[in-house]
Amino acid sequence: MSDAERAPASPRELFVVFTRLALMGFGGVLPIAQHVLVERERWLTNEQFIELLSLGQVLPGPNVVNLALMVGDRWFGWRGALAALAGMLLAPLAVVIALAALYAQFASVPAVAGALRGMGAVAAGLVLAMAFKLMPALGRNPLGRWPSMLVALAAAAAVGGLRWPAAWVMLALGGASVALAWARLR
C-alpha cells in the first residue's frame, strides 16, 4: 500500500492532523502539508507527496483539498477521505467567516491592508521554500530533474510573465510532460 514509515491509527487521527495542518496554513497550506505529512507524521514519502500533489493539481478543486481526500482514502477508504476533508475544511471555515466579519469592519485601516500584503509575500516564500525542498525527489522522476525544472520555469513565465491562462498552460505543459515521461518509461 505505501512505502511510508507509518500509517495513521484511525480516521480520527486523520481528522485531527488535517485540522491542525489547515489551521497552521494561513495563505497557503501546501508547504505545511508537505512538512506535516512527509516529515512529521511520515505517512508519505517525498515522492508519494509529489505524485499525489501532481494528481491533485489536475483535478478540479483546491490542490490541498484533493490531496487530503487522496491521503484519507489511501488509509481508510471513504471514511478516511471524509475525515481528512472535514479536518481540512471545518475549523478553517469558522475562522474565515470570523475574519471576513472583522475585515468588513476594518478594511479601510491602512495597517490591515499592509498586513494582508505582507501575508501574501510570506505565502509566496513558503511555496518557493517547499519547491526547493522537494527538488531532490525530481531526480527519481521519469522526466528527470532538469526537464522538470524547465517545465516549472516555462509555466511560471507563461502564467506570471506573459499572463496566459493557467488552465491552457497546464494543459499544454502538462500534456507535453506526460508524453515525455511516458516515452522515457517505455
Secondary structure, 3 states (H helix, E strand, C coil): CCCCCCCCCCHHHHHHHHHHHHHHCCCCCHHHHHHHHHHHCCCCCHHHHHHHHHHHHHCCCCHHHHHHHHHHHHHHHHHHHHHHHHHHHHHHHHHHHHHHHHHHHHCCCHHHHHHHHHHHHHHHHHHHHHHHHHHHHHHHCCCCHHHHHHHHHHHHHHHHHCCCCHHHHHHHHHHHHHHHHHHHHC
